[in-house]
Amino acid sequence: MANIAAKRIKREFKEVVKSEEMAGGAIKLELVNDSFTELQGEIAGPPDTPYEGGTFLLEIKVPETYPFNPPKIRFMTKIWHPNVSSVTGAICLDILKDQWAAALTLRTVLLSIQALLSAAEPNDPQDAVVAKQYRENPQLFNLTARHWTNVYAGGPTPIWEFNQKVQRLLDMGIDEHQARVALSTYDWELEQATEQLFS
């Protein structure tokens, strides 16, 4: 890794480790390898959101051209959010693309991603299906996001009705995650989800 990038990442890594957000459990950063090119971030689901109580892991890949180019970051924990792909975990956030500035740091990026969980941008979605549900049926979106947080991120609130519908599809031989995606996509209408899965 280029010297400038390595030095900068080491400094930023220390900044996160010493931050009050890390002390409070809001964000966390760990090295995946010794070269500082791969890190694992962790953010806590913000209070008063469907993500509250969940812990979300992020894969962070730092390019050799850092800090002049942004790190590549994606959610490793599955999440139901308009600006995050429910399939790949890719994040739609301007500072990770064209609004990146060399003055930004890993700490500010982690905090920005956490803030995105509190304030989605449905008009600039990464996942059109989730964004549609967010706009057209906010109550169902909240329940679905809470359900995904419970199942994938250790969130505290199980949605029993959704769990039963997933179980019905499991009993038909459908993979659990596939079943959850189909039900989430079709607003938890079991018949429509089943039709889509078996068509």
ChimeraX commands (.cxc) that place a marker at each C-alpha (Angstrom):
marker #1 position 0.00,0.00,0.00 radius 0.5
marker #1 position 1.22,3.48,-0.82 radius 0.5
marker #1 position 2.99,5.08,2.12 radius 0.5
marker #1 position 0.68,8.10,2.35 radius 0.5
marker #1 position -2.43,5.89,2.49 radius 0.5
marker #1 position -0.95,3.54,5.11 radius 0.5
marker #1 position 0.12,6.43,7.37 radius 0.5
marker #1 position -3.23,8.12,7.04 radius 0.5
marker #1 position -5.22,4.94,7.79 radius 0.5
marker #1 position -3.08,4.19,10.86 radius 0.5
marker #1 position -3.77,7.70,12.15 radius 0.5
marker #1 position -7.51,7.44,11.42 radius 0.5
marker #1 position -7.70,3.98,12.97 radius 0.5
marker #1 position -6.29,5.43,16.22 radius 0.5
marker #1 position -8.76,8.34,15.97 radius 0.5
marker #1 position -11.70,5.90,15.88 radius 0.5
marker #1 position -10.29,3.71,18.66 radius 0.5
marker #1 position -9.91,6.76,20.93 radius 0.5
marker #1 position -13.26,8.34,19.96 radius 0.5
marker #1 position -16.13,8.82,22.36 radius 0.5
marker #1 position -18.40,7.06,19.81 radius 0.5
marker #1 position -16.31,3.89,20.14 radius 0.5
marker #1 position -16.27,4.22,23.92 radius 0.5
marker #1 position -20.07,4.53,23.82 radius 0.5
marker #1 position -20.46,1.52,21.52 radius 0.5
marker #1 position -21.87,3.51,18.58 radius 0.5
marker #1 position -19.05,2.67,16.13 radius 0.5
marker #1 position -16.14,0.26,16.06 radius 0.5
marker #1 position -13.25,-0.45,13.71 radius 0.5
marker #1 position -11.02,-3.52,13.47 radius 0.5
marker #1 position -8.17,-4.55,11.19 radius 0.5
marker #1 position -8.78,-7.52,8.92 radius 0.5
marker #1 position -5.16,-7.67,7.76 radius 0.5
marker #1 position -1.92,-6.06,8.87 radius 0.5
marker #1 position -1.54,-3.93,5.76 radius 0.5
marker #1 position -4.42,-1.58,6.72 radius 0.5
marker #1 position -6.09,-2.18,3.32 radius 0.5
marker #1 position -9.01,-4.13,4.75 radius 0.5
marker #1 position -10.93,-3.18,7.85 radius 0.5
marker #1 position -14.18,-4.19,9.43 radius 0.5
marker #1 position -16.46,-1.47,10.70 radius 0.5
marker #1 position -19.34,-1.88,13.08 radius 0.5
marker #1 position -22.19,0.53,13.70 radius 0.5
marker #1 position -24.99,0.35,16.24 radius 0.5
marker #1 position -28.52,0.87,14.95 radius 0.5
marker #1 position -29.53,4.43,15.94 radius 0.5
marker #1 position -32.18,4.96,18.64 radius 0.5
marker #1 position -35.78,5.59,17.53 radius 0.5
marker #1 position -35.26,3.75,14.24 radius 0.5
marker #1 position -36.25,0.21,13.21 radius 0.5
marker #1 position -32.50,-0.59,13.40 radius 0.5
marker #1 position -32.25,0.22,17.13 radius 0.5
marker #1 position -30.60,-2.56,19.13 radius 0.5
marker #1 position -28.98,-4.09,16.03 radius 0.5
marker #1 position -25.26,-4.34,15.29 radius 0.5
marker #1 position -24.30,-3.91,11.64 radius 0.5
marker #1 position -20.95,-5.05,10.23 radius 0.5
marker #1 position -19.31,-3.22,7.33 radius 0.5
marker #1 position -16.59,-4.38,4.97 radius 0.5
marker #1 position -14.12,-1.54,4.33 radius 0.5
marker #1 position -11.56,-1.75,1.52 radius 0.5
marker #1 position -9.05,1.06,1.35 radius 0.5
marker #1 position -7.61,1.89,-2.10 radius 0.5
marker #1 position -3.93,2.70,-2.62 radius 0.5
marker #1 position -5.04,6.18,-3.70 radius 0.5
marker #1 position -6.62,6.94,-0.31 radius 0.5
marker #1 position -7.38,9.64,0.87 radius 0.5
marker #1 position -7.81,11.05,-2.64 radius 0.5
marker #1 position -10.36,8.34,-3.43 radius 0.5
marker #1 position -13.02,7.02,-1.04 radius 0.5
marker #1 position -12.86,3.65,0.68 radius 0.5
marker #1 position -15.14,0.95,-0.76 radius 0.5
marker #1 position -17.68,0.08,1.93 radius 0.5
marker #1 position -20.59,-2.34,1.98 radius 0.5
marker #1 position -22.87,-3.81,4.63 radius 0.5
marker #1 position -21.94,-7.40,5.51 radius 0.5
marker #1 position -25.00,-7.62,7.77 radius 0.5
marker #1 position -28.21,-7.91,5.75 radius 0.5
marker #1 position -30.39,-4.82,6.16 radius 0.5
marker #1 position -33.74,-3.55,4.80 radius 0.5
marker #1 position -33.03,0.09,3.88 radius 0.5
marker #1 position -33.74,2.16,0.72 radius 0.5
marker #1 position -30.10,3.23,0.33 radius 0.5
marker #1 position -28.53,-0.20,0.86 radius 0.5
marker #1 position -28.83,-3.15,-1.52 radius 0.5
marker #1 position -30.69,-5.97,0.24 radius 0.5
marker #1 position -28.72,-8.33,-2.04 radius 0.5
marker #1 position -25.10,-7.09,-2.05 radius 0.5
marker #1 position -24.96,-4.62,0.85 radius 0.5
marker #1 position -23.80,-1.83,-1.51 radius 0.5
marker #1 position -24.42,1.64,-0.05 radius 0.5
marker #1 position -25.74,4.67,-1.92 radius 0.5
marker #1 position -24.18,7.60,-0.09 radius 0.5
marker #1 position -22.81,10.69,-1.86 radius 0.5
marker #1 position -19.61,10.92,0.22 radius 0.5
marker #1 position -18.65,7.40,-0.87 radius 0.5
marker #1 position -18.96,8.51,-4.49 radius 0.5
marker #1 position -18.80,11.95,-6.09 radius 0.5
marker #1 position -18.95,14.01,-2.88 radius 0.5
marker #1 position -15.85,12.41,-1.38 radius 0.5
marker #1 position -13.26,14.84,-0.01 radius 0.5
marker #1 position -9.76,14.00,1.22 radius 0.5
marker #1 position -10.59,15.79,4.49 radius 0.5
marker #1 position -13.13,13.08,5.37 radius 0.5
marker #1 position -11.98,10.29,7.70 radius 0.5
marker #1 position -13.07,6.75,8.51 radius 0.5
marker #1 position -14.72,8.08,11.67 radius 0.5
marker #1 position -16.81,10.63,9.76 radius 0.5
marker #1 position -17.70,7.99,7.15 radius 0.5
marker #1 position -18.89,5.51,9.81 radius 0.5
marker #1 position -20.93,8.23,11.50 radius 0.5
marker #1 position -22.41,9.27,8.12 radius 0.5
marker #1 position -23.48,5.69,7.39 radius 0.5
marker #1 position -25.02,5.49,10.86 radius 0.5
marker #1 position -26.85,8.79,10.20 radius 0.5
marker #1 position -28.17,7.36,6.92 radius 0.5
marker #1 position -29.97,4.69,8.97 radius 0.5
marker #1 position -31.84,7.52,10.75 radius 0.5
marker #1 position -32.58,9.54,7.60 radius 0.5
marker #1 position -33.06,7.48,4.46 radius 0.5
marker #1 position -33.00,9.10,1.02 radius 0.5
marker #1 position -35.77,7.21,-0.83 radius 0.5
marker #1 position -35.45,9.46,-3.90 radius 0.5
marker #1 position -31.87,8.29,-4.44 radius 0.5
marker #1 position -32.29,4.60,-3.69 radius 0.5
marker #1 position -29.84,1.72,-3.94 radius 0.5
marker #1 position -32.74,-0.73,-3.60 radius 0.5
marker #1 position -35.86,0.32,-5.56 radius 0.5
marker #1 position -38.12,-2.31,-3.95 radius 0.5
marker #1 position -37.29,-1.14,-0.42 radius 0.5
marker #1 position -37.61,2.52,-1.44 radius 0.5
marker #1 position -41.07,1.88,-2.92 radius 0.5
marker #1 position -42.23,0.24,0.32 radius 0.5
marker #1 position -40.64,3.09,2.35 radius 0.5
marker #1 position -42.59,5.70,0.36 radius 0.5
marker #1 position -45.90,3.89,-0.11 radius 0.5
marker #1 position -46.29,1.93,3.13 radius 0.5
marker #1 position -44.04,3.42,5.87 radius 0.5
marker #1 position -45.63,1.35,8.64 radius 0.5
marker #1 position -44.96,-1.93,6.82 radius 0.5
marker #1 position -41.45,-0.71,5.94 radius 0.5
marker #1 position -40.76,-0.10,9.65 radius 0.5
marker #1 position -41.96,-3.57,10.61 radius 0.5
marker #1 position -39.94,-5.20,7.81 radius 0.5
marker #1 position -36.77,-3.28,8.74 radius 0.5
marker #1 position -37.30,-4.19,12.41 radius 0.5
marker #1 position -37.77,-7.86,11.42 radius 0.5
marker #1 position -34.53,-7.89,9.37 radius 0.5
marker #1 position -32.73,-6.16,12.26 radius 0.5
marker #1 position -33.97,-8.83,14.66 radius 0.5
marker #1 position -33.01,-11.74,12.39 radius 0.5
marker #1 position -29.68,-10.53,10.98 radius 0.5
marker #1 position -28.35,-7.88,13.38 radius 0.5
marker #1 position -29.43,-9.21,16.78 radius 0.5
marker #1 position -32.16,-6.61,17.24 radius 0.5
marker #1 position -34.51,-7.05,20.20 radius 0.5
marker #1 position -37.93,-7.15,18.48 radius 0.5
marker #1 position -39.14,-10.34,16.82 radius 0.5
marker #1 position -42.14,-9.88,14.50 radius 0.5
marker #1 position -43.98,-13.15,15.14 radius 0.5
marker #1 position -46.41,-12.83,12.23 radius 0.5
marker #1 position -43.49,-12.45,9.80 radius 0.5
marker #1 position -41.59,-15.34,11.39 radius 0.5
marker #1 position -44.64,-17.59,10.91 radius 0.5
marker #1 position -44.91,-16.65,7.23 radius 0.5
marker #1 position -41.19,-17.36,6.70 radius 0.5
marker #1 position -41.71,-20.72,8.43 radius 0.5
marker #1 position -44.59,-21.56,6.08 radius 0.5
marker #1 position -42.24,-21.12,3.11 radius 0.5
marker #1 position -39.47,-23.07,4.87 radius 0.5
marker #1 position -41.96,-25.94,5.24 radius 0.5
marker #1 position -42.35,-25.84,1.44 radius 0.5
marker #1 position -38.59,-26.30,1.03 radius 0.5
marker #1 position -37.65,-22.68,0.31 radius 0.5
marker #1 position -34.32,-21.33,1.61 radius 0.5
marker #1 position -34.87,-19.08,4.66 radius 0.5
marker #1 position -33.27,-15.91,3.29 radius 0.5
marker #1 position -34.95,-16.37,-0.12 radius 0.5
marker #1 position -38.29,-16.74,1.65 radius 0.5
marker #1 position -37.69,-13.57,3.70 radius 0.5
marker #1 position -36.69,-11.55,0.61 radius 0.5
marker #1 position -39.75,-12.69,-1.36 radius 0.5
marker #1 position -42.13,-11.92,1.52 radius 0.5
marker #1 position -40.50,-8.54,2.18 radius 0.5
marker #1 position -40.67,-7.69,-1.53 radius 0.5
marker #1 position -44.36,-8.60,-1.80 radius 0.5
marker #1 position -45.40,-6.74,1.37 radius 0.5
marker #1 position -45.72,-10.00,3.33 radius 0.5
marker #1 position -48.49,-11.32,1.06 radius 0.5
marker #1 position -47.84,-15.06,1.36 radius 0.5
marker #1 position -49.72,-15.99,-1.84 radius 0.5
marker #1 position -47.84,-13.49,-4.04 radius 0.5
marker #1 position -44.47,-14.43,-2.53 radius 0.5
marker #1 position -45.17,-18.15,-3.03 radius 0.5
marker #1 position -46.24,-17.56,-6.64 radius 0.5
marker #1 position -43.03,-15.62,-7.36 radius 0.5
marker #1 position -40.84,-18.28,-5.73 radius 0.5
marker #1 position -42.42,-21.16,-7.64 radius 0.5
marker #1 position -42.85,-19.44,-11.03 radius 0.5
marker link #1:1,2 radius 0.2
marker link #1:2,3 radius 0.2
marker link #1:3,4 radius 0.2
marker link #1:4,5 radius 0.2
marker link #1:5,6 radius 0.2
marker link #1:6,7 radius 0.2
marker link #1:7,8 radius 0.2
marker link #1:8,9 radius 0.2
marker link #1:9,10 radius 0.2
marker link #1:10,11 radius 0.2
marker link #1:11,12 radius 0.2
marker link #1:12,13 radius 0.2
marker link #1:13,14 radius 0.2
marker link #1:14,15 radius 0.2
marker link #1:15,16 radius 0.2
marker link #1:16,17 radius 0.2
marker link #1:17,18 radius 0.2
marker link #1:18,19 radius 0.2
marker link #1:19,20 radius 0.2
marker link #1:20,21 radius 0.2
marker link #1:21,22 radius 0.2
marker link #1:22,23 radius 0.2
marker link #1:23,24 radius 0.2
marker link #1:24,25 radius 0.2
marker link #1:25,26 radius 0.2
marker link #1:26,27 radius 0.2
marker link #1:27,28 radius 0.2
marker link #1:28,29 radius 0.2
marker link #1:29,30 radius 0.2
marker link #1:30,31 radius 0.2
marker link #1:31,32 radius 0.2
marker link #1:32,33 radius 0.2
marker link #1:33,34 radius 0.2
marker link #1:34,35 radius 0.2
marker link #1:35,36 radius 0.2
marker link #1:36,37 radius 0.2
marker link #1:37,38 radius 0.2
marker link #1:38,39 radius 0.2
marker link #1:39,40 radius 0.2
marker link #1:40,41 radius 0.2
marker link #1:41,42 radius 0.2
marker link #1:42,43 radius 0.2
marker link #1:43,44 radius 0.2
marker link #1:44,45 radius 0.2
marker link #1:45,46 radius 0.2
marker link #1:46,47 radius 0.2
marker link #1:47,48 radius 0.2
marker link #1:48,49 radius 0.2
marker link #1:49,50 radius 0.2
marker link #1:50,51 radius 0.2
marker link #1:51,52 radius 0.2
marker link #1:52,53 radius 0.2
marker link #1:53,54 radius 0.2
marker link #1:54,55 radius 0.2
marker link #1:55,56 radius 0.2
marker link #1:56,57 radius 0.2
marker link #1:57,58 radius 0.2
marker link #1:58,59 radius 0.2
marker link #1:59,60 radius 0.2
marker link #1:60,61 radius 0.2
marker link #1:61,62 radius 0.2
marker link #1:62,63 radius 0.2
marker link #1:63,64 radius 0.2
marker link #1:64,65 radius 0.2
marker link #1:65,66 radius 0.2
marker link #1:66,67 radius 0.2
marker link #1:67,68 radius 0.2
marker link #1:68,69 radius 0.2
marker link #1:69,70 radius 0.2
marker link #1:70,71 radius 0.2
marker link #1:71,72 radius 0.2
marker link #1:72,73 radius 0.2
marker link #1:73,74 radius 0.2
marker link #1:74,75 radius 0.2
marker link #1:75,76 radius 0.2
marker link #1:76,77 radius 0.2
marker link #1:77,78 radius 0.2
marker link #1:78,79 radius 0.2
marker link #1:79,80 radius 0.2
marker link #1:80,81 radius 0.2
marker link #1:81,82 radius 0.2
marker link #1:82,83 radius 0.2
marker link #1:83,84 radius 0.2
marker link #1:84,85 radius 0.2
marker link #1:85,86 radius 0.2
marker link #1:86,87 radius 0.2
marker link #1:87,88 radius 0.2
marker link #1:88,89 radius 0.2
marker link #1:89,90 radius 0.2
marker link #1:90,91 radius 0.2
marker link #1:91,92 radius 0.2
marker link #1:92,93 radius 0.2
marker link #1:93,94 radius 0.2
marker link #1:94,95 radius 0.2
marker link #1:95,96 radius 0.2
marker link #1:96,97 radius 0.2
marker link #1:97,98 radius 0.2
marker link #1:98,99 radius 0.2
marker link #1:99,100 radius 0.2
marker link #1:100,101 radius 0.2
marker link #1:101,102 radius 0.2
marker link #1:102,103 radius 0.2
marker link #1:103,104 radius 0.2
marker link #1:104,105 radius 0.2
marker link #1:105,106 radius 0.2
marker link #1:106,107 radius 0.2
marker link #1:107,108 radius 0.2
marker link #1:108,109 radius 0.2
marker link #1:109,110 radius 0.2
marker link #1:110,111 radius 0.2
marker link #1:111,112 radius 0.2
marker link #1:112,113 radius 0.2
marker link #1:113,114 radius 0.2
marker link #1:114,115 radius 0.2
marker link #1:115,116 radius 0.2
marker link #1:116,117 radius 0.2
marker link #1:117,118 radius 0.2
marker link #1:118,119 radius 0.2
marker link #1:119,120 radius 0.2
marker link #1:120,121 radius 0.2
marker link #1:121,122 radius 0.2
marker link #1:122,123 radius 0.2
marker link #1:123,124 radius 0.2
marker link #1:124,125 radius 0.2
marker link #1:125,126 radius 0.2
marker link #1:126,127 radius 0.2
marker link #1:127,128 radius 0.2
marker link #1:128,129 radius 0.2
marker link #1:129,130 radius 0.2
marker link #1:130,131 radius 0.2
marker link #1:131,132 radius 0.2
marker link #1:132,133 radius 0.2
marker link #1:133,134 radius 0.2
marker link #1:134,135 radius 0.2
marker link #1:135,136 radius 0.2
marker link #1:136,137 radius 0.2
marker link #1:137,138 radius 0.2
marker link #1:138,139 radius 0.2
marker link #1:139,140 radius 0.2
marker link #1:140,141 radius 0.2
marker link #1:141,142 radius 0.2
marker link #1:142,143 radius 0.2
marker link #1:143,144 radius 0.2
marker link #1:144,145 radius 0.2
marker link #1:145,146 radius 0.2
marker link #1:146,147 radius 0.2
marker link #1:147,148 radius 0.2
marker link #1:148,149 radius 0.2
marker link #1:149,150 radius 0.2
marker link #1:150,151 radius 0.2
marker link #1:151,152 radius 0.2
marker link #1:152,153 radius 0.2
marker link #1:153,154 radius 0.2
marker link #1:154,155 radius 0.2
marker link #1:155,156 radius 0.2
marker link #1:156,157 radius 0.2
marker link #1:157,158 radius 0.2
marker link #1:158,159 radius 0.2
marker link #1:159,160 radius 0.2
marker link #1:160,161 radius 0.2
marker link #1:161,162 radius 0.2
marker link #1:162,163 radius 0.2
marker link #1:163,164 radius 0.2
marker link #1:164,165 radius 0.2
marker link #1:165,166 radius 0.2
marker link #1:166,167 radius 0.2
marker link #1:167,168 radius 0.2
marker link #1:168,169 radius 0.2
marker link #1:169,170 radius 0.2
marker link #1:170,171 radius 0.2
marker link #1:171,172 radius 0.2
marker link #1:172,173 radius 0.2
marker link #1:173,174 radius 0.2
marker link #1:174,175 radius 0.2
marker link #1:175,176 radius 0.2
marker link #1:176,177 radius 0.2
marker link #1:177,178 radius 0.2
marker link #1:178,179 radius 0.2
marker link #1:179,180 radius 0.2
marker link #1:180,181 radius 0.2
marker link #1:181,182 radius 0.2
marker link #1:182,183 radius 0.2
marker link #1:183,184 radius 0.2
marker link #1:184,185 radius 0.2
marker link #1:185,186 radius 0.2
marker link #1:186,187 radius 0.2
marker link #1:187,188 radius 0.2
marker link #1:188,189 radius 0.2
marker link #1:189,190 radius 0.2
marker link #1:190,191 radius 0.2
marker link #1:191,192 radius 0.2
marker link #1:192,193 radius 0.2
marker link #1:193,194 radius 0.2
marker link #1:194,195 radius 0.2
marker link #1:195,196 radius 0.2
marker link #1:196,197 radius 0.2
marker link #1:197,198 radius 0.2
marker link #1:198,199 radius 0.2
view
